[in-house]
Amino acid sequence: MQALQFSATGSLDTLQLHDLPKPVPAAGEVLVEVRASGVNPSDIKNVLGLFPYTTGPRIPGRDFAGVVVAGPDELLGQAVWGGTGKGFGFYQDGCHAQYVVVPANAVAPLPKSLSFAQAATCGVPFITAWDALERSQVKAGTRFLIIGAGAVAKAAQALAQARGAKVVMAARRAEVVHDLQAQGITAFELSEDGQLPEQARQHFDQQAPEVIFETTGFWLAAAVNTVDTLGRIAIIAAPQDGVISLSSLNLYRRGGSIVGINSLLYSLKECAQMLKRIGAAFDAGLPAPSGFVELPLAQAVAAYQQVSAGAAEKIVLIP
């Protein structure tokens, strides 16, 4: 089979397309013929050596959609999606290949409303967003502020909107805010840190947000000063040195909580359970992903280089 593989971490130069033996599933596993696989920023960071537990040589890739071609009888021929979980693409071969082996309980039925390519864009951003919403208790009527407008932020907006939350997004760049507003999303342009509490209140009928999802890594201190009494702040990023200065006084006086979100904490099985619920949301009317680029697996090295250089559009590899 064709597969992307890196021999060592530290540089994208070690990435090459190889002809490798088709993997053979053991008892309790499935062999999936990959029809589409997403390229995430964490895939690039993985090859660059930013995850200390990565071993090589390794096939990278965290998110896939495809068809089960070997394994338990009840799954044969089924269209499925999966991935994202702990170790997958890091110390277990991932899915940037024509075939991938995973535990049988690590795949979920492909939503009827999504194509293989659409499904392959969802794993990391939607599982991260789903976990943030679950653990920060976003439900119908929750005043929910999302800081940032990346893939995870947009997934969180869609999922929270479907739950009936009162969702507002905030971004630094005016053109990004205008684009969100053009899509019918309530959004405002971030100003100075000290102005965030007032800016947020203006969009929640003079009330503070109950939950803030800080996706950028730079607004946590301002979020602490903005969240409502007994509010929650979910975070997925930090500055390069990992250090943020914030007022613990303001946090504990309002009874606030900070919730760290990391999709790599979950097994493939646990991620598949989340994908089942996310898939149900898509089939119930959640808008299907769009705005991605499909490239053949043969161009996978170039795809990694594009994402590393800051490509704005999601790339999906098609074997």
C-alpha positions as CSV (number, residue, x, y, z in Angstrom):
1,M,0.0,0.0,0.0
2,Q,1.0,3.6,-0.4
3,A,1.7,5.3,2.9
4,L,3.3,8.5,4.1
5,Q,6.0,7.9,6.7
6,F,8.7,9.8,8.6
7,S,11.9,8.1,9.7
8,A,12.8,10.6,12.4
9,T,11.4,13.7,14.0
10,G,12.7,17.3,13.7
11,S,12.2,18.1,10.1
12,L,9.5,17.7,7.4
13,D,12.4,16.5,5.1
14,T,12.1,13.0,6.7
15,L,8.6,12.6,5.2
16,Q,8.4,10.3,2.2
17,L,5.8,8.3,0.4
18,H,6.5,4.6,0.6
19,D,5.1,1.3,-0.6
20,L,4.6,-0.7,2.6
21,P,2.9,-4.0,3.3
22,K,-0.8,-3.8,3.9
23,P,-1.4,-4.2,7.7
24,V,-3.2,-7.3,8.9
25,P,-5.8,-6.9,11.7
26,A,-5.5,-9.0,14.8
27,A,-8.5,-10.4,16.7
28,G,-10.7,-7.5,17.8
29,E,-9.4,-5.1,15.1
30,V,-10.6,-3.9,11.8
31,L,-8.8,-3.1,8.6
32,V,-10.1,0.1,7.1
33,E,-9.6,1.1,3.4
34,V,-9.0,4.8,3.9
35,R,-11.1,6.9,1.5
36,A,-10.1,10.3,3.0
37,S,-7.8,11.5,5.8
38,G,-7.5,15.0,7.2
39,V,-4.2,16.9,7.8
40,N,-4.1,18.7,11.1
41,P,-1.6,21.2,12.5
42,S,-0.7,18.6,15.2
43,D,0.4,16.2,12.4
44,I,3.0,18.7,11.3
45,K,4.0,19.3,14.9
46,N,4.3,15.6,15.4
47,V,6.9,15.2,12.5
48,L,8.7,18.3,13.8
49,G,9.3,16.6,17.1
50,L,7.0,18.6,19.4
51,F,5.5,15.5,21.0
52,P,8.1,13.7,23.2
53,Y,6.4,10.3,23.0
54,T,6.5,9.9,19.2
55,T,8.4,6.9,17.9
56,G,9.6,6.2,14.4
57,P,9.5,5.2,11.7
58,R,5.9,6.2,11.8
59,I,2.9,6.7,9.5
60,P,1.3,10.0,10.7
61,G,-2.3,11.1,10.4
62,R,-5.0,11.4,13.1
63,D,-8.4,11.5,11.3
64,F,-9.9,9.2,8.7
65,A,-13.0,8.0,7.0
66,G,-13.3,4.8,5.0
67,V,-14.8,1.3,4.6
68,V,-14.1,-1.7,6.8
69,V,-12.6,-4.5,4.6
70,A,-11.5,-7.0,7.2
71,G,-12.6,-7.6,10.8
72,P,-15.8,-8.7,12.6
73,D,-18.6,-9.8,10.2
74,E,-21.0,-7.1,11.5
75,L,-18.6,-4.3,10.5
76,L,-17.6,-5.6,7.0
77,G,-18.5,-3.2,4.3
78,Q,-19.5,-0.5,6.7
79,A,-18.6,3.1,6.1
80,V,-16.9,4.5,9.2
81,W,-14.9,7.3,10.6
82,G,-12.4,7.5,13.5
83,G,-9.1,8.6,14.8
84,T,-7.9,11.5,16.9
85,G,-7.1,9.4,20.0
86,K,-4.1,9.0,22.2
87,G,-1.0,7.6,20.4
88,F,-2.6,7.3,17.0
89,G,0.0,8.6,14.5
90,F,2.5,9.1,17.3
91,Y,3.5,5.7,18.7
92,Q,0.9,3.8,16.7
93,D,0.7,4.1,12.9
94,G,-1.8,6.6,11.8
95,C,-4.0,7.0,8.7
96,H,-2.1,8.9,6.0
97,A,-2.1,5.7,4.0
98,Q,-4.3,3.5,1.9
99,Y,-5.2,1.3,4.8
100,V,-5.2,1.5,8.6
101,V,-5.7,-1.0,11.4
102,V,-7.5,0.1,14.6
103,P,-9.5,-1.6,17.3
104,A,-13.0,-2.6,16.2
105,N,-14.5,-0.3,18.9
106,A,-12.5,2.6,17.6
107,V,-14.7,3.4,14.6
108,A,-18.1,5.0,14.5
109,P,-20.7,4.8,11.7
110,L,-20.2,7.5,9.0
111,P,-23.0,10.1,9.3
112,K,-25.4,9.8,6.4
113,S,-25.2,13.5,5.8
114,L,-21.4,13.6,5.3
115,S,-19.1,12.5,2.5
116,F,-15.9,10.7,3.3
117,A,-13.9,13.9,2.7
118,Q,-16.2,16.0,4.8
119,A,-16.0,13.5,7.7
120,A,-12.2,13.4,7.5
121,T,-12.0,17.1,8.3
122,C,-13.9,16.8,11.6
123,G,-12.1,14.6,14.0
124,V,-9.6,16.7,15.9
125,P,-11.5,20.0,15.8
126,F,-14.9,18.6,16.5
127,I,-13.8,16.2,19.2
128,T,-11.8,19.0,20.9
129,A,-14.8,21.3,20.7
130,W,-17.2,18.6,21.9
131,D,-15.0,17.9,24.9
132,A,-14.9,21.6,25.7
133,L,-18.7,21.9,25.6
134,E,-19.2,18.8,27.7
135,R,-16.7,19.6,30.4
136,S,-17.6,23.3,30.7
137,Q,-21.4,22.4,30.7
138,V,-22.6,24.3,27.7
139,K,-26.3,23.6,27.2
140,A,-29.5,25.4,26.0
141,G,-29.5,29.0,27.1
142,T,-25.8,29.1,28.2
143,R,-24.1,32.4,27.5
144,F,-21.1,31.2,25.6
145,L,-18.2,33.3,24.4
146,I,-15.7,31.8,22.0
147,I,-12.4,33.7,21.6
148,G,-10.7,32.9,18.3
149,A,-12.0,31.7,14.9
150,G,-9.9,28.7,14.0
151,A,-11.2,25.2,13.2
152,V,-11.9,24.3,16.8
153,A,-13.6,27.6,17.5
154,K,-15.9,27.2,14.5
155,A,-16.7,23.6,15.5
156,A,-17.6,24.8,19.0
157,Q,-19.8,27.5,17.6
158,A,-21.7,25.0,15.4
159,L,-22.1,22.4,18.2
160,A,-23.1,25.0,20.8
161,Q,-25.6,26.6,18.4
162,A,-27.2,23.2,17.9
163,R,-27.5,22.8,21.6
164,G,-29.4,26.1,21.9
165,A,-26.7,28.1,23.6
166,K,-26.4,31.8,23.2
167,V,-23.1,31.9,21.2
168,V,-20.9,34.9,20.5
169,M,-17.5,34.8,18.8
170,A,-14.6,37.2,19.2
171,A,-11.6,37.6,17.0
172,R,-8.7,40.0,16.6
173,R,-8.9,40.7,12.9
174,A,-11.7,42.8,11.5
175,E,-11.9,40.8,8.3
176,V,-12.4,37.6,10.2
177,V,-15.2,39.2,12.3
178,H,-16.9,40.5,9.1
179,D,-16.7,37.0,7.6
180,L,-18.3,35.4,10.7
181,Q,-21.0,38.0,10.6
182,A,-21.7,37.4,6.9
183,Q,-22.4,33.8,7.9
184,G,-25.0,34.9,10.4
185,I,-22.7,34.4,13.5
186,T,-22.8,37.0,16.2
187,A,-19.2,38.2,16.5
188,F,-17.1,41.2,17.6
189,E,-13.6,42.5,17.1
190,L,-11.3,42.1,20.1
191,S,-9.9,45.3,21.5
192,E,-7.6,45.7,24.5
193,D,-7.6,43.1,27.3
194,G,-9.2,45.4,29.8
195,Q,-12.2,46.1,27.5
196,L,-13.2,42.4,27.1
197,P,-15.6,42.4,30.0
198,E,-17.6,45.3,28.6
199,Q,-17.4,44.1,25.1
200,A,-18.8,40.7,26.1
201,R,-21.6,42.2,28.2
202,Q,-22.7,44.3,25.2
203,H,-23.4,41.0,23.4
204,F,-25.1,39.2,26.2
205,D,-27.8,41.8,27.2
206,Q,-25.4,43.3,29.8
207,Q,-24.7,40.0,31.4
208,A,-21.4,38.2,31.7
209,P,-20.7,35.0,29.7
210,E,-21.2,31.9,31.8
211,V,-18.7,30.0,29.7
212,I,-15.7,31.2,27.8
213,F,-13.7,29.0,25.3
214,E,-10.3,30.6,24.9
215,T,-8.8,29.0,21.8
216,T,-5.9,31.3,21.1
217,G,-3.6,31.0,24.1
218,F,-3.4,34.8,24.7
219,W,-6.7,35.9,26.3
220,L,-6.9,33.7,29.5
221,A,-6.1,36.6,31.9
222,A,-8.8,38.7,30.3
223,A,-11.2,35.8,30.3
224,V,-10.7,35.4,34.1
225,N,-11.8,39.0,34.5
226,T,-14.8,38.5,32.1
227,V,-16.5,35.3,33.1
228,D,-19.6,35.3,35.2
229,T,-19.9,34.1,38.9
230,L,-19.3,30.4,39.0
231,G,-18.4,30.5,35.3
232,R,-16.1,28.2,33.4
233,I,-13.2,28.9,31.1
234,A,-12.0,26.1,28.7
235,I,-8.6,26.5,27.2
236,I,-6.7,24.6,24.4
237,A,-3.6,26.7,23.8
238,A,-0.9,28.7,25.5
239,P,2.0,31.0,24.6
240,Q,5.1,29.3,23.4
241,D,6.7,29.4,26.8
242,G,3.5,28.1,28.4
243,V,3.3,30.9,30.9
244,I,0.4,33.3,31.5
245,S,0.0,35.9,34.3
246,L,-3.5,36.1,35.6
247,S,-5.3,37.3,38.7
248,S,-6.0,34.2,40.9
249,L,-7.8,36.7,43.2
250,N,-10.4,37.5,40.6
251,L,-10.7,33.8,39.7
252,Y,-11.5,32.5,43.2
253,R,-13.6,35.4,44.3
254,R,-16.0,34.7,41.5
255,G,-15.8,30.9,41.9
256,G,-14.5,30.5,38.4
257,S,-13.0,27.3,37.0
258,I,-10.3,26.8,34.3
259,V,-10.7,23.6,32.2
260,G,-7.9,22.2,30.1
261,I,-8.9,20.5,26.9
262,N,-6.7,18.0,25.2
263,S,-7.9,15.4,22.7
264,L,-4.8,13.4,23.2
265,L,-6.0,12.3,26.6
266,Y,-8.6,10.1,25.1
267,S,-8.3,6.6,23.6
268,L,-9.5,5.8,20.1
269,K,-12.5,4.0,21.6
270,E,-13.4,7.1,23.7
271,C,-13.1,9.3,20.6
272,A,-15.3,7.0,18.6
273,Q,-18.0,7.4,21.2
274,M,-17.8,11.1,20.9
275,L,-17.9,10.8,17.1
276,K,-21.1,8.8,17.4
277,R,-22.8,11.8,19.2
278,I,-21.2,14.3,16.8
279,G,-22.4,12.2,13.9
280,A,-25.9,12.3,15.3
281,A,-25.7,16.1,15.4
282,F,-24.7,16.2,11.8
283,D,-27.6,13.9,10.8
284,A,-29.9,16.2,12.8
285,G,-29.0,19.2,10.8
286,L,-25.6,20.5,11.9
287,P,-24.1,22.2,8.8
288,A,-21.7,19.9,6.9
289,P,-18.0,21.1,6.7
290,S,-17.0,23.0,3.7
291,G,-14.0,25.1,2.5
292,F,-11.5,22.3,2.4
293,V,-9.1,21.2,-0.3
294,E,-8.8,17.6,-1.5
295,L,-5.4,16.4,-2.6
296,P,-4.2,12.9,-3.7
297,L,-2.2,11.0,-1.2
298,A,0.7,11.2,-3.7
299,Q,0.9,14.9,-2.8
300,A,1.0,14.3,0.9
301,V,4.5,15.8,1.4
302,A,3.4,19.0,-0.3
303,A,0.3,19.1,1.8
304,Y,2.3,19.0,5.0
305,Q,4.5,21.7,3.7
306,Q,1.4,23.9,2.9
307,V,-0.1,23.4,6.3
308,S,3.3,24.1,7.9
309,A,3.5,27.4,5.9
310,G,0.1,28.4,7.3
311,A,-2.4,27.3,4.6
312,A,-5.8,28.7,5.5
313,E,-7.9,25.9,4.1
314,K,-8.1,22.4,5.6
315,I,-6.4,19.8,3.4
316,V,-7.9,16.3,3.0
317,L,-5.8,13.5,1.5
318,I,-7.5,11.1,-0.9
319,P,-5.7,7.7,-1.5
